[in-house]
């Protein structure tokens, strides 16, 4: 994966809604009743389309180049290896003179995002653990999909996980040093990254024996629940790979994930490497810095706990 700043194509909500309405009609051949913004990040935004006959779909705009092929490929790959629903891609459309952003349409997973459900958050510990068991069982389905090589799902070419991951992590560190020198990265972040890098060979001393399919951004915000707070689907893979399956686990602790014992439940059920905690801390910190490099957005309420956790794990080595 390239580690570099990506310039997002400008797209305001009002314009995107107009684009979505036009695309939906042209691709599906039905009149549109309503368009609603569902959410988005640095490089993508999603809109719910309701047709006159009641049918609902989602159109996602990709505001960075060269994301379309991989994203629709990964959705199909993950869906075919998971017992829980992923959105089915219905069509895709490359940027053109009329609509200057790539996009694709997919079916709507009914329900709401798990991170916004107060009812789910207030469930008893027993029921939160039950939800966690549903989640980890489903993600383990994906992890059971193996490849002979490590790397990007479109072109896995590495015989060893470290041959892929170490140069990638080193790229992140080098650019982070440049950002620190220019005043863009806090001192505590770069100092923690340096300390973690010094312990890289210890943290990653255990061989990763299998190249497992991973979601790549598997946190509570990418889990959907129905009206009864039951798991109804997964969304938004990012940088899906054939990788160390524990690379999927660090996101479990982000946001409200700890409240549901997601990583703890996975490890209790399926086991973990001896240095899993330290690896997840390393993956989490370096991934967040990668996201900052890529988008230019430093999210302190995510970054700060990752720095704290990395320091804690380093002290335990």
Steps between C-alpha positions, in 0.01 A plus 500: 500500500621848419544735793419847369261792534195461277311801374126447523278611214274782619139387541246682716184330628255691284692421180547138605124462558434627148758260357356210701146567376613511138718187527229303679246576229739422213636180652181356649239644262270615779383840621662616825281611788763601753878534548653503848863545611607204714853600592853502375867553565800661336460323167151354484140601561184292489142593407179302546274496197128428540316430175133571434418129539667488844820323393810630679865498399819682602731693268853556620724766349875445512677834519846358432626339182567127454271381781209367297632169370642391834202602710242313294733199468552488877130530579428199280794302640406568861132427437583162350698403810277627780178377662394860571379719215716749314341743252461349153637723224232570239691724259808718474578813305833666423543877518402685182453856378153521654574336835870533586519235774499120495201339666314174543154393606426226752207356684406655832564312822198588710567619852734747661867540572592320824703792631192723515273253680440608860287190557790275398741691724265465797452126467616277785854367501364156411317633194793716391719191512236312299518773236880476504480125443282555191750753366817298557345180367419680175838669463669167568315362197690759296831423669458134402538604135870446429739578217843366415639856496470813715406844372221696335197290406538596134864390481638308799868436420692468828609166644541647849282747689800693634637542146180689424431677828843615622583717193149642514534589869844648431349728232249625756775571752718686247213728395397545864853623575467755220164613635641535851790707366252734330282531810211289367532206741502522882822409681333230710385319187839490326683407820262208555538391137879506533487294819266249336724472193800421721305199631368393159703177483374395844136594440499315167731215596231233453450380147159567346440162344187568296392782269144566620240717333425810712242777486762767573282749690299280729375728776162548665410778254501249214253262662127532429219395734125455453216638713552223756872589528594180321795497264369557145808570290852634451602794284796706373807279468823697462837369383376142513794261471625149546683572820566418860143448623590691817522813286119492505490490881650837593191684376286303747622726780432827316201723578257300721639158404648428845153533655396192300813294579553443128873426497487313829218282368687425176815398687311286752322320217776461241829567680777747422873531460718567805558860395147570381446794736825668395433430132151646519638809671762537224249439221258749654748784545668464163166464322367818657812691396459353150141632494626842608765500226240397244220739597669785686255456788638433849224352720627552854229300679614196300874574485555576869372164634711320238815680617415418862438134418826467305696640795325256732583200279863608457538515879383137517760366256 
